[in-house]
Amino acid sequence: LTFKQSAKVGPKKQLATLILNEFDARIEDLRIIGDDSAISTMSKAKAEFKVYVTNMNKTKNARMAKNVLRVQLGVDPVADKKGLGTNLFPPTGEEEKKSSSVSTAAKGALTKLKQKKAFTSADAALNRALSSIASNDKDGCLRLTSTELLMLTVLSSQGLPVFCEKWDSLIHNSKLEASTSDEDAKNKGQDDDDEEFVIYFNAMAGVLNCAAQVWLKIASRKLDRLLEPFAQSGNPIPEKEQGQIATLKKDKDFKIGTLDDTAKFLKDPLTFAKSCITLMEAVRTNIGPVDTQYAGDKRIKMLTQSENGLGTKVLSWMAKDIHKWAKVLGNVDEAGNALSATSINQESMDHPQSFDAAILTKRDCRTIFIQIAQQTRLRSIFTSTESRRISGEILPQVLKSNTFAMTEWEDQPSWWNEPLREDPTAQSCTCKSDMELLGAILDYGYGGYDSMAKQDYGFAQKARTDESVSFTRAAVQARVNHLTRELHEVIEREHIRSLMGKKRPSPSKTNPVKKQKHKSNTSGGIQAGLQAFFTRPASTKPSNDKKKSNSTPPTSPECDEESPPKRRKQQEEVECVDLT
């Protein structure tokens, strides 16, 4: 219930009086019944409504007054767009009552905001898709089965396996021969650190199968909980409950189908890999355009802060990596483009879940793609670069860069990157917390964040003891996005420099003849031609000196047999001039 701001004062007061009278009547009825808890709830609602009525005609407090009603209806309060005030609710005029109904509502709203931060942006998008209604989808939305939605959940947590030349070893979890020899490990100064962060498609299929089993247990438990009272009492099921039971039965059947699909993927990891790449390309083609034109300070700052702080360059890198996978797996069309499709055909709609599908909007597709791209790119950097070099050279360079300073980490604790007192070896390291966080998020993924927070990482220990810090998935994701963006920039610059170094010829292989010829032409070919008048007549044969060019200068009087007669006659006349 809200009153229009443009309505007259008289009608507002009349409606407010009617509503307050209705509150009184309902409270009186509840007193007759003797329901004390309902009376308390109704009295609080009446007090909150009085606060709204008191402030509804004040322009300054209009937003805060409406926030009272928003909280009553289960909607998050709206903050000041201009950022001039931090109060979400109007003052009650009873400062001595600290535990007023409005403060209780404010605490509830803040609790909801904290719960939102407990999930990453991709998790929120997947939850919206899971609770969406297929009949309400708009143009450009992506329809997904429960199996595909579960696949995106696993990919959002860990990312895709990073493409490499020995890509087939990433499907069946075979040892990477090129990077696990004793000599390579010795040269890198690490013991199989490159294998530590590698993930495989067959292992991901196992994780997917375990998740499908959990899904099925949850669906069965919900259905049994609803049927149990009627089974014990023997009473007939009301019509309202019958609709809920039918929905839960359908959901259980879908979860059984998902478990069957994951069991097939577990037996055939190659098919699972193809399905992942096709699904990822379908999500990518639905995210809209990606702008990578970093030109001008304002545009650089805008694109750097975009995509949840990840920037747009990592998205372009991810698109190339998907195409590499699609090419070797055969998921391309006749033109060589990666195939992009989901199990539900938008035209025929013949899939059992066509009308009960999860709906992903373009915004949700982009959010999910950003998180998967970040995890995949970060994994590629850690598998291709020595960990000591990242912590000792690259990360300190990243933290001092100008572009890194463009994105601020709002939830950064005061103790971040400070070494533990009992760790004297880390005193010289200025990026210990960042390095631990990046390695931990690759090991546990966003899905295993709760387990990661219980480990003995330095940042995890401090976060558990610091109650003032809200160290949630969303807070961690912001920092990881910023670091991944800048690490990508550094690695790409190094890659470009190495390519340019290979293309640049060495000085020993430079041809001196070509250099002399180029210098003669650019510094004035006319002078070289005049010199020929005085040094060599037409009848004189050219010298065999290797240092001189064999080609005739454009203004030389010499000519070959193919020269036109007129040109030859002019040359002969010039040669006969008496220079004495």
Beta strands, then each sheet from edge to edge (+ up, - down):
strand 1: 142-144
strand 2: 358-360
sheet 1: 1+ 2-
end
